Amino acid sequence: MTTPAPEVLWYIIPREGAYPWEPEGRRPVDLGYLQHLAGTVERLGYTGALLATDLYDVWPLGSALAAATSTRFKPLLAVHPGLISPTLLAKTALTFDNLFGGRLRFNVVNGSTASLREYGLHVDHDERYELSAEYWSIVKRLTAGEVFDHKGKFYDLKNAGASFRDLRPVQAPHVPLWFGGSSAPGIEMAAEHVDVYLTWGEPPHLLKEKLDHVRARAAAHGRTLRIGLRLHLIVRDTEDEAWAAADRLLDVTSEATYARQLGERSGEEGVGWQRQFRQHGGRVPARARELETYPNLWPGMSLFRPGPGTALVGSTAQVVDRLQEFRDLGVDTFILSGNPLLEEAYRVAETVLPALGVRR
């Protein structure tokens, strides 16, 4: 029996380039270019893109890219729960789906305690997940077209959804939720509420252990989850060329960037980040391959940028082999990226995607 091709998404962020964590490695932010990038991603066979939290808000960006693409391009918008009311978020989501043909997906981002204080939200680590569970359970019901009362720990709603009851859902049963969390409260929230569980790249034996636990917790709630993996790719014709490209990223990164990433974030409370940080211990190597934790698996991107910091580095054949290895663990969805985004979207589509069975 032939294994179905995985779903593959790309990544779009306004501040991008060859090494966008440095000003000189960053392209000017330009809406026309971003719309061109989204159209290219769609034509190359990706089913959409993750629009991540950044200096720029995802809703205007998602709307602009959806307007420039067809229904094949499904934007995955990174959204923090609690920053706006769940009722307003549901109305916004239903508006988006009605205007753009039912292609919205939410990437649930719980953020950090410190970052949420900027928005007036004061919740500690475990409480963030309590808030998230209540918030997204409300959003799911509202985007399914329900009208209801709700009284919980964080929200007391009366006749929620009544003012937009004629704004009918396009997706069933609700706008899909994608989420990644490695702590016990995060995994529990995912097991009970989300549709796609996302994880960052780790050596397969560690990833298998985590995914087995996630599946067991989902089964305890009578549910099954799709599994998605977020990875950066540095893929070249040969292994030596790929590691040379990784070495260049080390060379062009400033001491200020290293200090910011390793100093400010080393004590970050997120379990996912801690698992990632342990792979390199906060050490900046002379050569990239010194941090290789498993064949072709490199946690070095977390030396430069926040969020997912693991890359696959190698020849096309090696990268495909590693992706197949992750598929054997049950991963059916990949969110991939490479810098610069436009050029690497072509490279990956022309080399890696056909080997995974993905067609334009």
N, C-alpha and C positions, 0 to 999 in steps of 0.2 A: 504494500500500500504506500503510495507516494505521500510524503509529508508535505502539507500545504506550506506555501511560501510565508515567511513572517511578514507582519506589517512593519514598514520602516518609515519613520518620520525623520525630518531634518530639524534644524535649529535656526531660528532667526532672532536677531537682536540688533537694535539700531546702531550701537557702537561696536563695529566689527572691523576686521582687517587681518593682516598677517600675524600680528601679535597685539591685539587691541587693548591689553592691559597697560600698554605704554602709549602715550600720546602720539609718538612718531610712527607707531605700528597700526594706527587706527585710521580708517577712512572717514571722510566727512559724513555726517548723518544726512541722508537724502531720501525723501519719500519715494521718488521715482525709482531710485536704485532698489529700495526695499521691495517695491511692487514687482520690479523685474526679477528680483531674487525669488519671490514667492511664485511667480509664474514659471520660472525655470524649475524650481523644486517640484511643482505639479507636473510639468511635462516630462521630467526625468523618471517618474515612477514612484516618488515618495507620496504617501497619502496625506501629508500635511506637515506641520512644523510646530515645535514647541516655541511659544513666544514667552520668554522668561522675564522675571522681574528684573528691572534695571532702572536707570535714571528716567527712562520713558515708560509711561503707563501702557499696559497691554491692551486696554479697550480701544482707544483710538487707532493703535497700530493694527489690532486684529480686524477692526472694521475696514480700514484702508486696504489691507491685504485681501480680505474676503471679497471686497468690491472689485478687485483686479484679477480675481481667479474664478474658477468654476467650482461646482459642488464637490469635485474630487479633492480639493485642497481643504483639509479640516484643521483649523487652528486650535491648538491646545493652549489655552490661556492660563498662565500662572496667577492664582488668586489667593490672597490671604483671607481666611475667615474672620469675621468680626469687625472689619474696617468699615463696612457699610451694613445696613440691616439685611437679613436674609431675604426679606420680602422684596426689597429694592433690587438686590442681586438677581433674584428669580425673574422679576419683571424685565430687567436688562437682558438677561439670557434669552427669555422668550422673544423679546423684540429682535435680538440678533438672529435667532433661528428662523423667525418668520421672514426677515428681510433677506437672509442669505442661504435659505434652503436647508436648514437643519443640520448644520455641520459643526456646531460649537462643542468643545470638550473642555472641561475644567482640570487643570493641574493644581491640586490642593497643596498649598504651601503653608506650613505652620509658622515659619519664621523663627525668630529668637525673641526671648523675653525683652532684651534691650532694644531691638529694632522696633518692636510693637509699641513701646512706650512713646515713641515719636508721634504716634497716632492716637495717643490717649488710652491705649489698651494695656492694662496692668494685670497680666496673668503669668504665673510661673510655668515651668516646663510641663508638669503633668496636667495642670489646669488648662493649658492651651489645647490639649487633646480632648478634654471634656467639652470645652467650648466648641472645638471643631466638630465633634460628634453631634452635638445638638444642632449646630448651625447647618451642617450639610444634610442632616436628616430633614430639616425644614425645607431647605432648597430643593431637595429631591422631590418632596411632596408637591411643592409649588410648581416646579417645572413639569410635573406630571399632570397638572391641571386641577389639583385639589383646592378646595376652599375650606378652611378649618380654624379652630381655636387651638392655641398651644400655650401651656404654662410649664416652664422648665426652670433650671437654675439660672440661665442667662437671659432668656427671652419669654415675654408674656405677650402673646399675639391674639388679637380678636378679629375674627372674620378675615384672616390672612388670605390674600389672593382674590378677594371679591372685586376689587377695583379693576382687575385685568382678567376677569374670568372669560371674557370673549377673545383673549389672546391665546389661541389654542396651541397646545404643545405640538411640535413637529417630530420630535424624537420620542421613542417609547423604550422603556417606561419613564425615563427622565433624561435630562442632560447628563452624559456620562462623567463620572468622577475618576480621575487618575491621581495617585498619591504615593509618595514614598516616605517611609519612616522606619527607623531601625530600633527605636526604644520599645520597651514593652507596652507603654500606653499607645504609641504610634501604631504598632502592629495590631493591637486590639481594635483601634479605631478603623484601620484598614480592613480587618477581617469582617467587621460588622457592617461597614457602610460603603466602601468604594468598589469600583468595577475593575480597575486595572491597578495592580500593585507595582510600583516602580522601585527600582533599586539602582545603586551605582555599581560600577564594576569592581569586583574583588576576585581573588584567586578562587577557582571553581569549588574547592572543598569548603571554603568559608561561605561562599554564596549558597551552596546546596544546603548547608546547615540552617541558614537563615530562611531560605525558601520553604524547606520542610516545615519549619515552625510556623511560618505564615499560613501555609496550606492547612496545617492542623488546627490553627485558631479559626480560620475561615470555616472549616468543616464543623467546628463546634457550634457555629452560628447557622449551620445548614446552608452554607454558601460555598461557591467556588470562585476563584479570581483568575483573571488573565495576569500574566507576568510580563513586565516591561523592563528593559535594561537601558540605562543612559550611559553612552560611551563617546569619547572623543577618538577620532581615528587619525593616525599619522601613517598613511599607507603609500608606499612607493614601489617602483619596479623591483628593487632589491632590498634586502634587510639592511645592508650597510647604508644605503641612501636614506632609509626611514630613520635610523638612529642618528644619522648626521643632521637630519631635519630637527629632531628632538634636541640635539646638542645646540643647534643654533638658537632655539628658544631660550635655553639657559644663558647663552652668551648675550642676547639682546635685552634680557630682563634686568631692570635697574635694582640697585641695592635697596632703594626705597620700597619697591614692590615686594621684594623678599621680606623686608622688615615688617611691612604691613600685614602680609599674609601669615607669616610665621609668628609674629609678635602678637598682633591684635587677636588672631583667631585661634592660637594654640590652646587657649582655655575655653573655647566655645563649648556650650553645653550639649549641642546636638550629637546624638550617638552616631549617626551616619558620618558626620565630620570626624569624630574621634576615631572611628574604625579606619577611615581614610588616612588620617594623620599618622596613625600607628604604622602605616605601611612605609613611611619614609622618616618618621621620627623628627620632622622639622629640620632635616639635614639637606643643604644644597650641595649636590655632588659636583665634582669636576666634569664628569661625563654622565649623560643621562642614563646609560645602561646600568650604572651602579645601583640604581633604585629598582631594577626589574624584579618584581615579586613573584612572577610566574612567566613562562615563555610568552614574550611579546606584551605583557601587562605592565603598564608603567603608571604609577600614581603621581608622576611629576607635574601634571597640569595643576594640581592643587597648590603648588608653589607659586603660581602666577595669578590664579583667579579664584573667586569664591564659588561655592556650589560643587557640582560633580567635577572631580579632578583626576579621573582615571582614563588613560588612553591605551588603545591597542597600537603598538608600533611594530611595523614589519612589512614584508612583501605582501602583495595581494594574496598569494596562496596562504601565507601564515595568518593574515587577518581573517580570511574566510574560515580557516580551520578553527581559530579561537571562537568566532561567532557561532560556528556549528557546535562547538563544545558547550557554549552557553545554551544553545537551543536544546541540546540533549538534557539540560537541567529543567526544561519546561518553559524557557523564555520564548514567547511568541511575538514579541513586539520589541523593536529597537528604536531608540531616539539617538541618532548619530549626529556628529558635527565634525568639522575640520576647518582650520583657518588658512586662508580667507574662506568665508562661507560659500561664495558663489563658485569659485574655482574648484574647491574641494567637493562641492555637491556634484559637479560634473565628473570629477575623478572617481569618486565612490560609485556613482551611478554607472559608469562605463566599465568598472573593474570588479567591484565587490557585489553589487546588487544582482547581476545576472547569475553569479555563482550561488546566490541564495534563492534563486527562482523568481526574483522580482522582475517584472517586465514593464516597459514603458506603456 
